[in-house]
């Protein structure tokens, strides 16, 4: 499958396809959206007749090819995992024979091995998969329609309070990791956003950081956002001697690998007596939690985090409870 992609910096549209797992980028040589999509439509092969039922394995192969050119590597892995387990559960049957019963049995099948949270993530991936097949007119109905996710009790995200943050930074001896951690605590940026951040995204004059997709990295929501620098971040970046290419690099000046950063951080947390349940994403929770506790609105935090929905940010709402007295105290009889 092919898709169209607009390169943020140049504004040029590219037609992206896949051949044996290898991405092929073809420039449309235009910034005009209408012209680009016209060229794109001329590139799309004729659709497969819907009167020729396809096997699940065929649909998975086509869909993964589409996902490879559209979503991030992390999202791709989620789809691969969910679809491979679906195939293991149903067998390689005709795609139009998969029913809601198969999806319910999939839930039972996966609950034996993974957490309810993981099962829910995979169910969302399967729902998207079947929606795309429906849009491609390969199936008439999404078998995930009406399937309920597993109810999970709401839990407070674990985070480092301000005192723990100070202890964390003080104990961290590896400079490359310490800089990444400070940046995460002060901006709330995701791990992938940090290790893929380019110096061209930094504006010292305006004191802003642009979080956006590139040819090699896709931001989770796909939307560009601007994050302001506070004094700590401004000084951290100003003091870095080299200001070209990637902003943060790993050990020995090489590119910081996402998983290696997480592993090193988790190793550090365990060695220094912090709660073992804390992980790199807890730094993002820490950023949001401290801001909410200091009276910043959930809307402001949502904008800074780049959440697509306010419902996601509401997980921090309990931290506002201490301020509720000032709200009801204005009422008098």
N, C-alpha and C positions, 0 to 999 in steps of 0.2 A: 504493500500500500504506500501511497505517497501523501504528503501533506505540505502545506505552505507555511513558511516561517519568515517573520519580519525581523531582520537584524536591527537591534535597538539603536546602535550608534550611527550606522550609515543610513538606516531607513530603507535599505534595499530588501526586496522580497526574494526568498529562495524557495525552490521546490526541492523537498527532501524526500528521498526514497531509500529503500534498503535492498541490498543484493547479497544474499548469503550472510546476513548479519552485519554487513558493512554499510555504513551510511554514505549516501551519495548526495552531495550538495550541488545544485544547479542554479546559478544566478539568473533571475528574470531580467536583470539590468534595468530595473525600474523601481521608482518609489511610489508609483501610482497604483493604488490598491485595486482599482477596477481592471487595469491592464494586467496586473500580476495574476489576479484570479481568473482572467480570461485565458492566460497562458497556462495556468494550473489546470483548468478544466479540459484544455486540449491535451494535457499530459495524462489524464486519468484513463486507464484502460476500461474497455466496455465491461459493465457489471455482469456478474454471473447470473444466469437465468434462475429465478426462484423455483422453477419446477424441477430443478435438479438438486435434491437434498444433499447437503454436505455433511461429512463426518465431523465430530467434535475436534479431532486432531487438525483437520484442514482449517477450521475456523480459528483455532488457537494460533496456528502458524501465521495466518494473515493478520490477526489482531496484534500479535506480538511485534510483527513488522511495523504496524501502524504506531504502536506505543513507543517503539525505539526511536522514532523520529518526532515524537510529540511530547513525551513526558521525561522526567528526571530518571536517573539510574535507580534511585531508591524506589520510586513508584513502579518502575519496570519490574523490579524484583518482587514486589508485592503481587503484581498481576501474574507473573510466572508461577509463584508459589500457589496462589489460589487456583489457577487453571490446571496446574499439574495435579493438584490434589482432587480437583473435580473429576479429571480424567481417571484418576486412580479409583475414585468412588463409583463412577458410572460406567467405566469402560469406554472404548472408542465407538460410541453409538451415534446415530444420526442426530444432528443438532436440533431438528424439529421434534424429536421424541423426548427431549429433556423437559420435565415438568416440575411443578412446585414441590412435588413429593421428593424428587431427586435432590432439590436444594435443602429440604428439611432433613433428609438423611445425611446430606453433606455436613450439616451443623452437628449432628450426633457423631458422625465419623471424626470430625476435627476436634470436638470437645474432649476426646479421649487423650489428645496429645498436646494441645495448646490452651492458653488462657481464653476466657470469654472475650476479652478485648481484641485479641488476635483474630478470633473467629469473626467478630463484627467487622474488622478491617477487611477481611477476605470477602465477606458477604457484600460489602460496598463495592469491592473490586469486581465481583461477579455480576452485580447489578449493572455496573457501567459496561462491562463486556457485552452482556445481552442487549443493552440499550443500543450499543453501536451496531450490533448485528441486525437489530430491528431497523435502524436507520439505513443500513445497507440493503434492506429488504431481503435478507437471508432467512429471517424468521418473522412470524406475524405477532407473536406475543412474548413478553419477557417473563420467564418462569420465576424470576425473583420478585415479581409483583405480588404484594400482599405478604411477603415473608418478613416476619418481625425479627429485629435484632435481639440478642440476648440482653436482658436488663441487668445493668451493672450498678451497684450502689455508688453514689457520688462520693468521690474521695478528694481530699485536699492535696494539691500537688506539693511534693516535698521541695523545700528551698533553703538556701543559706541565708540566715538573717545577717544584719550588717556587721555584727561582731564576728560571726563565723567567716564572713567574706574577708574581713581584715586578717584573720588568722590564716585563712586559705592562701591569700596572696603572700603573706609574710613567710610561710613555710615552703613556698614553691621556688625551688632553686633554678630550674631550667627556664632560661629567659624566654625562649620561643613559645613555650607552653604558657608561661605566666602572662605574656602579652595577649595571647589569644583569650585567656580566661578573663583578664581585665576588660578587654573589648566586649566580650559576651555579657559580662555583668553590667556594663555601662550602656549597652545599646539594645540588649535583648535579641540580638541577631541569632539566627539559627547557625548550627555548625557548618553546613554546606555553604551558607551565605558568607561566612567568615573566611573559610579557606579558599573561596573562589573570588574574593573581593579584589578588584584591580585599583591601582593608584588613580586611574582615570575616573573612578567613581568617587574620589575624595575632592571636596571643594573647601580648601582652607579659608578662603575669603568669606564664604557664606557660612562656614562651619557646619557643613552638611555632608552626609554620606548617602549615596544613591545605591539602593539594593535593587538589582535588576538581573534579568536573564542575559545570557550570552550564548555564543555558538556552542560552547562546551558545557554550559550549566543552565538548568531551568529552575527558576525560583518556584517554591512550592505552589503558591497561588497563581503564578504567572504574571502577577501585577507588580509594576514598579512602585517603590515607595521611598520616601526620603526620611532619613533619620538624623536629627540634630546631634552635633557633637557637644558634650559637656567639656569642662576644662580638663578633666582627667584624660578623656579620649584625644582631645586636641593636642595635649602635651605628649601623649604616647606616640601619636603619629608624626608629630613635628620632629621628635627626637630620632626617628628612624633614619639611618644614614642613606639608604638607597630608596628612591621613590620612583620606581618603574616596575612594570609587570605586576605580580601578585603582591598584595600588601603584607600578608603573613606567610611565612615559610616555616617548614619543619626543621628537624634536626639537620645540622650540617648545611643549612641553606637550601635544602631541597623542598619540593612541593609538599605541603602538609596533607597527608592522606586522611580522609574523613574518619575511617575506622581506627586508624592508629592514634589520632587525637583523642578519641573517646576512650580507647583502651588505656592510654597513658594517664588520662585524667582519672579514670576509675581506679587504676592502680595507686595513684597518689592519694585519693580519698581514703582508700582502705588502709594504707600505710600510716596515715596521719590521724587516725582515730575518728574520722567523721562517720556519720550514718552511712552504712554500706549500700543503702538503697538510693543514695544520691548519685546522679550521673551527669554527663555533660549538659543534657537538656534542662537539668535542674537550675543551671545558670540563667536560662531564659525565664524560668519560673521565678527565680530570685529577683530579677530585674522588675518583673511585673508586680510581684508581691510587695516589695519595698515601696514602689511608687503608690500602690493602692493604700498601703498603711499610712503613707504620708499625705493622704487626702486627695491624690490625683484621681480624676474620674475614670470609670471603666471605658468610656468612649475614647479618652486620650490614650489610654493604655492599648486599646484595640488598634488604634491608628499606628502607634509606634511598633507594635508587634506584627502588624500586617495581617491580622486575622480577617478572614473573609466574612465572618458572621459574629455579631455581638454575643451569641450564645456560647461561643468558645471562650470568650473573655469572662463570662459570668462565673467561671470556676473560681475567680478571685473575689467574688462579691462578699463572701463571709468576712473578709478582712476589713470591710467598711462598717461592720456592725457597731464598733465603738463610737461611730459618728452619728448613729441613728437617734440618740437622745436629743441632739441639737435640732433634728428635724421635727420631732413631735413636740418639743418644748415651746414651739411658737403657737401652739393651740391653747386657747384659754376659754373658760366658761365663767 
